């Protein structure tokens, strides 16, 4: 059992004002005058502190966090090991640029990534600032290493907001609308979506492979890029056998298998990585989010011969692998091991699935409950159909937020509620959050 950290923030959800409260509302008015309207807030409360699974807003409300900053604060807020490591590094030095004068922590992060990512083969890594950067560099590396251009991606995928990663991302609004033209040589094929298509993993893979071979050409494919469990697209868990079949196809055809584990990685799914569930060993893995406990850090980790094929100076970035973020990653990975957060994610899965599948029996708007570990979702539909019910999702998120629980929506059609609690959340906290969610779903349904 992992206990949430005791502190002045407390360990219980507590609503003391309307949400958002008057101080948050005042800050939001200031925000409108100085922050681009292109940036939105799902939950316009302003945070003052956070510890464990609790966030304290400026009005004194104690908010239960079931979102982890979109799968970032996996080890919780203000973890002492992370705070100590970052504080010491800030006092030592904050930046030199690894490409100018290097430092040990960058190397140590790459060593840890080689140890925890799937496979026992020799691996090297390069560090960056964000998930989008990691994906973009993975594509660069794949194209250079294979001498090919085509990148295959999937329906419902989300890979980022840069020009190249917008091309890789499936959903138009709000990510892509009128931001083009986008990077070329990107080809999209159907994802395994068991709730919708009812196909086995083998049949869904065969469908995708047929499209690749007939519309792209196997010899043109540099890489197949996929989220092992899709994130923004709706926490879509492919049918068993889908990922292994695609991985085998890439091996047979000289293409690379890139696993985008940016949202699903680092203990989140009850394994270190989501591909571990079926023993898939990618050629390249992209990571970010949970890697450094809230500090901006991302990585591309791959087979040494692929990563080292890049010419000197071909990879880099001024802030990539910043020393403060690097020590945060080392503290985060150490905490995951010491607290057995892989095991804790599996415990949280049982609690969430038990509660939500029981609710599904009573509420007709729940089409499916799915996910692994602490990456669980409910897909909302019009009763008796598989038609997306985005209005219900919006209502549920609003209800949860007003009652001091952070809940997030996602999905191509905006009809999925996703749960991403910090893995240090206690059973009591999680059950409290679920009680609010259950009430919200019943009110909507």
Buried (B, 14 or more C-beta within 10 A) or exposed (E): EBEBBEBEBBBBBEBEBEBBBEBBBBBBEEBEEEEEEEEEEEBBBBBEBBBBBBBBBBBEBBBBBBBBBBBBBBBBBBBEBBBEBBEEBEEEEEEEBBEEEEBEBBBBBBEBBBEBBBBEEEBBBBBBBBBBBBBBBBBBBBBBBBEBEBBBBBBBBBBBBBBBBBBBBBBEEEBBEEEEEBBEBBBBBBBBBBBBBEBBBBBBBBBBBEBBBEEBEBEBBBBBBBBBBBBBBBBBBBBBBBBBBBBBBBEEBEBBBBBBBBBBBBBBBBBBBBBBBBEBBBBBBBBBBBBBBBBBBBBBBBBEEBBEBBEEEEBBBEBBBBBBBBBBBBBBBBBBBEBBBBBBBBBBBEBBBEBBEEBBEEBEBBBBBBBBBBBBBBBBBBEEEEEBBBBBBBBBBBBBBBBBBBBBBBBBBBBBBBBBBBBBBBEEBBEBBBBBBBBBBBEBB
